[in-house]
Amino acid sequence: MPTISHRAQILPQSPIRKLTPYAEKAAKEGKTIYHLNIGQPDIKTPEIAVQAVKDFTPKVLEYTKSEGIDSLREKVVEYYKKHDIKVESSDIIITCGGSEALTYVIATVANADDEIIIPEPYYANYISFSEAFDAVCVPITSSFDDNFALPPIEEFEKKITPRTKAFLICNPGNPTGYLYSKEEILQLATIAKKHDIFLIFDEVYREFVYDGATHYSIMQVEGIEQNAIMIDSVSKRFSMCGARIGWVVSKNKDVMMSVLKFAQARLSPPTYSQIGAERAFDVPETYFEEVLKEYTQRRNVLIEELRKVEGVRVSMPKGAFYCIAELPVENAEDFCIWLLGHFSVNNETVMLAPAEGFYATEGLGRNQVRIAYVLEKEKIVKAIHILGEALKEYNKH
């Protein structure tokens, strides 16, 4: 029998989606499932973006440029100007989602066995993207008790070896919701400059920052133009996950030329999605104000309800729309499977993402889950009530 590649064999399953078969079985049994496991916003996609797609009726649906439609790239430039980020359209390559952007960047900066340093817990697909190109993820553990703040900068420097090619940071963070401060980013920039390594920043959650905080971009740091690479996307910003439109931003011409080669190999991003994404940037600022208000309320409700559940500890997210919670169980994955398959309240149950898959260090996160507060407040209250009742029943056994 033919065998698949070693690369394919070692590629980890997504902790966000690996419990999907259990959820599908529960749904077939007639259960209502509150999905707190995945960052799929329920905020309505801007109507102007949807209408733009409807209005686009070409006689021939042609390829676009591999780097993306020029007018979309110009829209991105205009958007960044509002956030004090100065780039040109030539510094931007449109991709099929932020995921494709990351794969192209990792393939560009890392050879086989090269190392990428990442604070853990981190977005689980980072390790998948890295291992797909035989790069090695080197974790630096951030602390639940410190709300997952950046580990001491000395720890980063200790991890640097001749094979280190990049730091990879999600800001604000998935899965922790941590928002890195300007001071923390400048510290990373100084070390990256000193050791001549890349700084890859995933900034797809830029709009989702709370309590009056301000997001500081890696592209705002002066003097590291050749080191800085930013990943971005319309998925969360405009609730357009299914559009699959993201992009790479960098002033490093060698990086961008290499990314373009990958983009040319897959020909072009989807035309209709680019049309919708371009129009989405025309939403008024009130759109983001309303979205931020809604997510702030959801975060506050979630944290308040979780703190009522006996034995649960929860970190306070400063950005994005995720948090990490510690549960009074030994194995959160077993609990999450049991929750879907064997427990409900009024035929309703909850789907969570076991957090162990967001860590590279063996044994960490076994009693933790990632929770995405992407549901209406009333549903969040119901979901956490079910979680509390489930923990009481589970811990009887």
C-alpha positions in Angstrom: 0.0 0.0 0.0 1.5 3.4 -0.9 2.5 5.6 2.1 1.8 9.3 2.6 4.7 11.7 3.4 6.2 12.0 6.9 5.2 15.7 6.7 1.5 14.7 6.3 1.7 12.2 9.1 3.1 14.6 11.7 0.9 17.5 10.8 -1.3 18.1 13.9 -5.1 18.2 13.8 -6.8 21.5 14.5 -7.8 21.7 18.2 -10.5 24.1 17.0 -12.1 21.7 14.6 -11.0 18.2 15.8 -14.2 17.8 17.9 -16.5 18.5 14.9 -17.6 14.9 14.5 -18.9 14.8 18.1 -20.7 18.1 17.5 -22.2 16.8 14.2 -23.4 13.6 16.0 -25.0 15.8 18.8 -26.7 17.9 16.2 -28.1 14.9 14.4 -29.5 13.8 17.8 -31.5 17.1 17.9 -29.3 19.0 20.4 -28.8 22.7 20.1 -25.1 23.5 20.3 -23.6 26.8 21.5 -20.4 27.1 19.5 -17.8 28.8 21.6 -15.0 26.9 19.9 -14.4 28.9 16.8 -13.7 32.5 15.9 -16.6 32.8 13.5 -18.3 36.2 14.3 -22.0 36.4 14.1 -21.9 40.1 13.3 -23.6 40.9 10.0 -21.3 41.3 7.1 -21.5 44.9 5.7 -24.3 45.0 3.2 -22.3 47.2 0.9 -19.8 44.4 0.5 -22.4 41.8 -0.3 -24.1 44.2 -2.7 -20.8 44.9 -4.5 -20.5 41.2 -5.3 -24.1 41.1 -6.5 -23.6 44.1 -8.7 -20.4 42.6 -10.3 -21.6 40.9 -13.4 -18.7 40.4 -15.8 -19.1 38.7 -19.2 -15.9 36.7 -18.5 -14.7 36.0 -14.9 -11.0 36.5 -15.5 -7.9 36.0 -13.4 -6.8 39.0 -11.5 -3.2 40.0 -11.0 -1.4 37.5 -8.7 -0.7 40.3 -6.2 -4.4 41.2 -6.2 -6.6 43.9 -7.7 -4.8 47.3 -7.7 -7.9 49.1 -6.4 -8.2 46.8 -3.4 -4.5 47.2 -2.5 -5.0 51.0 -2.7 -8.0 50.7 -0.3 -5.8 48.8 2.1 -3.2 51.6 1.9 -5.9 54.2 2.7 -7.2 52.2 5.6 -3.7 52.0 7.1 -3.2 55.7 6.8 -6.0 56.1 9.2 -4.1 54.0 11.7 -0.8 55.8 11.2 0.7 53.0 9.2 2.6 54.3 6.1 2.8 51.8 3.3 2.4 51.7 -0.5 0.4 49.3 -2.6 3.7 47.7 -3.8 4.2 46.7 -0.1 1.0 44.6 -0.2 0.2 41.2 -1.8 -3.4 40.0 -1.5 -3.8 36.3 -0.5 -6.5 33.7 -0.1 -7.0 34.6 3.6 -4.5 35.3 6.3 -3.7 31.6 6.4 -2.3 31.6 2.9 -0.4 34.8 3.8 1.3 33.0 6.7 2.2 30.0 4.7 3.8 32.1 2.0 5.7 34.1 4.6 7.0 31.0 6.5 8.0 29.4 3.2 9.8 32.5 2.3 11.8 33.1 5.5 12.5 29.6 6.7 14.5 26.7 5.3 14.1 23.1 6.6 15.0 22.9 10.3 15.1 26.7 10.7 13.4 27.9 13.9 10.6 30.3 14.5 10.1 31.6 18.1 6.5 31.9 19.2 5.0 32.8 22.6 2.7 29.9 23.7 -0.2 29.4 23.8 -0.5 30.4 20.2 -2.9 30.0 17.3 -2.7 26.3 16.6 -2.3 26.6 12.9 1.1 28.3 13.3 2.6 25.0 14.0 0.8 23.4 11.1 2.0 26.2 8.7 5.6 25.8 10.0 5.7 22.0 9.9 4.3 22.0 6.4 7.6 23.6 5.3 9.8 21.6 7.8 10.4 24.7 10.0 10.6 24.2 13.8 8.4 26.1 16.2 10.3 27.1 19.4 7.8 28.0 22.2 8.3 30.5 24.9 5.6 29.9 27.6 3.5 32.9 28.7 1.8 32.7 32.1 -1.9 32.3 32.8 -1.2 34.1 36.2 0.3 37.0 34.3 -2.7 37.2 31.9 -0.4 35.8 29.1 1.8 39.0 28.9 5.0 38.9 26.9 7.5 36.7 28.7 10.7 38.5 29.8 12.6 39.6 26.8 15.7 37.8 28.1 13.9 34.5 27.6 13.6 35.3 23.9 17.3 36.1 23.6 18.1 32.8 25.3 16.1 30.9 22.7 17.9 32.5 19.7 20.3 30.1 17.9 22.1 30.3 14.5 18.9 28.6 13.0 16.5 31.2 14.4 14.8 33.1 11.5 11.8 34.9 13.0 9.6 35.8 15.9 5.9 35.1 15.2 3.4 37.2 17.2 -0.3 37.5 17.1 -1.4 40.9 18.3 -4.0 41.0 19.8 -3.6 37.4 20.6 -5.4 34.3 19.6 -6.1 32.3 21.8 -5.3 34.4 24.8 -6.8 37.8 23.9 -3.6 39.5 25.1 -2.8 42.9 23.6 0.9 43.6 23.3 1.9 47.1 24.4 4.1 49.5 22.4 6.9 48.9 24.9 6.8 45.1 24.5 6.8 45.4 20.7 9.8 47.8 20.8 11.6 45.3 23.0 11.0 42.6 20.4 12.0 44.9 17.6 15.3 45.7 19.3 16.2 42.0 19.7 15.2 41.2 16.2 17.3 44.0 14.8 20.3 43.0 17.0 20.2 39.4 15.7 19.0 40.2 12.2 15.9 38.1 12.3 12.3 38.6 11.0 9.4 39.9 13.0 6.2 38.4 11.7 3.1 40.0 13.2 -0.4 38.6 12.7 -2.6 41.7 13.2 -6.0 40.5 11.9 -7.7 41.4 15.2 -6.5 45.1 15.2 -10.0 46.6 15.7 -10.8 44.4 18.7 -9.1 46.2 21.6 -10.9 47.1 24.9 -10.9 49.4 27.9 -9.6 52.4 25.9 -6.4 50.7 24.8 -4.7 51.4 21.5 -3.3 48.9 19.1 0.3 49.5 18.1 1.4 47.9 14.8 4.8 46.4 14.0 4.7 48.6 10.8 4.8 51.7 13.0 8.2 50.8 14.4 11.0 52.8 12.7 14.3 51.3 11.7 13.2 47.7 11.2 11.6 48.0 7.7 13.7 45.0 6.5 12.7 42.8 9.4 9.0 43.5 9.7 6.3 41.4 8.0 2.6 41.9 8.8 -0.3 39.5 8.1 -3.8 40.9 7.8 -7.3 40.0 6.7 -10.9 41.1 6.2 -12.2 37.9 8.0 -12.7 39.3 11.5 -12.6 43.0 10.7 -15.7 42.9 8.5 -17.1 39.5 9.6 -16.1 38.1 6.2 -14.4 34.8 7.1 -15.8 33.0 4.1 -14.4 35.6 1.6 -10.9 34.2 2.2 -9.1 37.5 1.6 -6.0 38.4 3.4 -2.6 40.0 2.6 1.1 40.2 3.4 2.6 43.6 4.1 6.3 44.3 4.1 8.8 46.9 2.9 11.4 44.2 2.4 11.6 43.8 -1.4 13.2 40.4 -1.3 10.4 39.1 0.9 7.7 40.5 -1.3 9.3 39.2 -4.5 9.4 35.7 -3.0 5.8 35.9 -1.7 4.8 37.0 -5.2 6.4 33.9 -6.6 4.1 31.7 -4.4 1.2 33.9 -5.3 1.9 33.5 -9.0 2.1 29.7 -8.6 -1.5 29.7 -7.3 -2.4 32.2 -10.1 -4.7 34.7 -8.3 -7.0 35.4 -5.4 -10.8 35.0 -6.0 -12.2 37.9 -7.9 -15.6 38.1 -6.4 -14.1 38.1 -2.9 -11.7 40.9 -3.7 -14.6 43.0 -5.1 -16.5 42.5 -1.8 -13.5 43.1 0.3 -12.7 46.4 -1.5 -16.1 47.7 -0.9 -16.1 46.7 2.7 -13.5 49.3 3.4 -16.1 52.0 2.6 -18.1 51.2 5.8 -18.4 54.3 8.1 -16.3 54.4 11.3 -19.6 53.9 13.2 -19.5 50.3 12.0 -16.4 49.6 14.1 -17.6 51.6 17.0 -20.8 49.5 17.2 -18.9 46.3 16.7 -16.4 47.1 19.5 -19.2 48.1 21.8 -21.0 44.8 21.2 -17.8 42.7 21.8 -16.9 44.7 24.9 -20.3 43.8 26.4 -19.9 40.2 25.3 -16.5 39.9 26.9 -17.7 41.5 30.1 -20.7 39.1 30.3 -18.5 36.1 29.6 -16.0 36.9 32.2 -18.7 37.7 34.8 -20.5 34.4 34.2 -17.3 32.3 34.2 -16.3 33.8 37.5 -19.5 32.5 39.0 -18.7 28.9 38.1 -17.0 27.1 41.0 -13.5 26.0 40.3 -13.1 28.0 37.0 -10.3 30.5 36.5 -10.3 32.8 33.5 -7.8 35.3 32.0 -9.0 38.8 31.2 -8.7 39.4 27.4 -7.5 42.9 26.3 -8.2 42.3 22.7 -9.5 39.9 20.0 -12.5 37.9 21.1 -11.0 34.9 22.9 -10.0 34.0 26.4 -8.4 31.0 28.1 -10.2 29.4 31.0 -8.9 26.8 33.4 -11.5 24.2 34.3 -11.6 22.0 37.5 -10.9 18.9 35.4 -7.7 16.9 34.6 -8.3 16.6 30.9 -10.3 19.3 29.2 -10.4 17.4 25.9 -12.1 14.5 27.5 -14.5 16.8 29.2 -15.3 18.6 25.9 -16.1 15.3 24.2 -18.3 14.2 27.1 -20.0 17.6 27.1 -21.0 17.1 23.4 -21.9 13.5 23.6 -23.4 12.9 27.1 -24.7 16.1 28.6 -27.3 18.7 27.8 -29.7 21.1 29.6 -33.0 21.3 27.9 -31.4 19.5 25.0 -28.8 22.2 24.7 -25.0 21.8 25.0 -21.8 23.7 24.4 -18.7 23.2 22.2 -15.4 24.5 23.4 -11.8 24.2 22.1 -9.4 22.2 24.3 -6.4 24.4 24.9 -3.7 21.8 25.0 -3.5 22.0 21.2 -2.5 25.7 21.5 0.7 24.7 23.3 3.9 23.0 22.0 5.3 22.2 25.5 4.1 18.7 26.5 1.5 18.7 29.3 0.6 22.4 29.3 -3.0 23.4 28.8 -4.5 20.0 29.6 -7.1 21.6 32.0 -7.7 24.7 29.8 -10.1 25.6 27.1 -10.2 28.5 24.6 -13.6 30.3 24.5 -14.6 32.5 21.6 -17.2 35.1 22.7 -18.8 35.3 19.2 -22.4 34.8 20.3 -25.1 37.1 21.5 -24.9 38.0 25.2 -28.0 36.0 26.0 -26.5 32.9 24.4 -23.3 33.4 26.2 -25.1 33.4 29.6 -27.0 30.2 28.6 -23.8 28.5 27.4 -21.9 29.2 30.6 -24.8 28.1 32.7 -24.7 24.8 30.8 -20.9 24.6 31.3 -21.4 25.1 35.1 -24.0 22.4 35.3 -21.9 20.1 33.2 -18.8 20.5 35.4 -20.9 19.6 38.5 -22.1 16.4 36.8 -18.8 15.5 35.3 -16.9 15.8 38.6 -19.3 13.3 40.3 -17.7 10.5 38.3 
